[in-house]
Amino acid sequence: MKIKLMMLVGLLMCSLSTLAQQKYSLNYIIGFPTGETSDFTESTSFRGVGFDFTHMLNKNIGVGVSVSLQTFYDEKGKQTTTEGTETITAYRYNYINSLPVYATGTYFFDGSKTIKPFVSLGVGVMYNNKEQEFGLFAAENDAWQFSVRPEAGLEYKIDYGLGIRAAFRYNYAADSSDLEGLSHMGLALGVVWSN
């Protein structure tokens, strides 16, 4: 399901070719759990990837889409749980897989020829899958949640429409009937190219 959604978004972005400038970025994302997410998985996640597409309306304003995947993982060690008359001792692992999909609006500030600071706001949904493994047993809960993502960053132009990008983003997920809001922050580092 996740791969099909990413492929659909990728095809949509590729089909939006016009004469206006377009920017694409592929990012490696380091995730930092916050709120309910940090209560379940405390560890920083080095398992994130994202793709952003921006269609420039003029030299400062762009609209587009952003898709990313972040996996949080915590090994809780050997634990004993008693429920009723049953007692289980096993190793416990907590996982959260987060797939945010946003429509974005971006403002690029006038900077130097090589450095462009920007701010962006994404509005969309985030698919969160929360799983707890306890030995041979697993409890899983998932939901699509309304989500907002403010972002601030810099793009550094290298040459011929190619550059590098660094951005700090906060992925906020609202509570849903099936799952609490599992929000997180991210440091996105990647390459950006334009036509």
Helices and strands as residue ranges (DSSP letters): H 2-14, E 22-33, H 35-40, E 48-56, E 61-83, E 86-108, E 115-134, E 137-159, E 162-173, E 184-194
